[in-house]
Amino acid sequence: MYNYKKLANIIFITCLVLSVSIYISRKAEVNKYLIKDIDNENIKSYKVNINTASDKEFTNLPGIGPNLAQVILNYRNKNGSFENIQDIKNVKGIGKSKYLKIEKYLTIKN
């Protein structure tokens, strides 16, 4: 006779392992184009227009993950275009230290 508790535990552990594997692979996919991967010649001129950037472009910035990228997009959709790059500090989740890490990559010019 089967031990259903043991079977349920095996199924649970299998699902957990699969979920973690999927999470890790998606996380790697999102972060495969990070700024650190841009060659030294191009990184000096790399800019993200905060008024037109997509969520994927925002995730290229150091310390900006998919969730914060979506928060930035929601803020921009609700409040309109940023007048200057410092206005991004009004977005919840972007404090002084995070802003200092990303400011050299930000622009509002086309």
C-alpha positions in Angstrom: 0.0 0.0 0.0 1.3 3.5 -0.9 2.4 5.9 1.7 0.4 9.0 0.5 2.3 11.4 2.8 5.6 10.3 1.3 4.2 10.6 -2.2 2.8 14.1 -1.5 6.2 15.2 -0.1 8.0 13.9 -3.2 5.6 15.8 -5.5 5.9 18.9 -3.4 9.7 18.8 -3.5 9.7 18.2 -7.2 7.4 21.2 -7.8 9.6 23.4 -5.5 12.8 22.4 -7.4 11.1 23.1 -10.8 9.8 26.5 -9.5 13.3 27.5 -8.3 14.9 26.4 -11.6 12.4 28.5 -13.6 12.9 31.5 -11.4 16.7 31.3 -11.7 16.5 30.9 -15.5 14.1 33.9 -15.9 16.2 36.1 -13.6 19.3 35.2 -15.7 17.4 36.1 -18.9 16.3 39.5 -17.6 19.8 40.4 -16.5 21.7 39.1 -19.5 22.2 42.6 -20.9 23.5 44.4 -17.8 25.7 47.5 -18.0 28.6 45.5 -16.7 28.5 43.5 -20.0 28.8 46.6 -22.2 32.3 47.1 -23.4 34.3 50.0 -22.0 34.1 52.0 -25.2 30.3 52.0 -25.3 29.6 52.3 -21.6 30.8 55.9 -21.6 28.1 56.9 -24.0 25.4 54.5 -22.7 22.3 56.5 -21.9 18.7 55.6 -21.0 16.1 58.2 -21.8 13.8 58.0 -18.8 10.9 59.5 -20.7 10.9 56.8 -23.4 12.7 53.8 -21.8 11.0 50.4 -21.6 11.1 48.2 -18.6 14.0 46.2 -20.2 16.0 49.3 -20.7 15.5 50.3 -17.1 16.6 46.9 -15.9 20.0 47.5 -17.6 20.7 50.1 -15.0 22.6 49.0 -11.8 20.2 48.2 -9.0 17.0 48.4 -11.1 15.2 45.1 -11.3 11.9 44.2 -13.1 9.8 45.4 -10.2 11.4 48.8 -9.8 11.4 49.2 -13.6 7.6 48.7 -13.5 7.3 51.2 -10.6 9.1 53.8 -12.8 6.9 53.1 -15.7 3.7 53.4 -13.6 5.0 56.7 -12.1 5.8 58.0 -15.6 2.3 57.0 -16.9 0.6 58.6 -14.0 2.6 61.8 -13.7 3.8 62.4 -17.3 7.3 63.0 -18.6 10.2 63.7 -16.3 11.3 67.4 -16.6 14.9 66.6 -15.6 16.8 63.4 -14.6 16.7 64.3 -10.9 12.9 63.9 -11.0 13.4 60.1 -11.0 14.2 60.4 -7.3 10.4 61.1 -6.8 9.8 57.4 -7.7 9.4 55.3 -4.7 12.4 53.0 -4.4 14.9 55.4 -5.9 16.7 57.1 -3.1 19.9 59.1 -3.0 22.3 56.1 -3.2 20.5 54.4 -6.0 20.2 57.7 -7.9 24.0 58.2 -7.6 24.6 54.8 -9.1 22.4 55.4 -12.2 22.6 59.2 -12.8 25.4 59.0 -15.3 23.3 56.7 -17.5 20.2 58.8 -17.5 19.0 61.4 -20.0 15.8 63.1 -21.0 17.2 64.1 -24.4 16.3 62.3 -27.6 
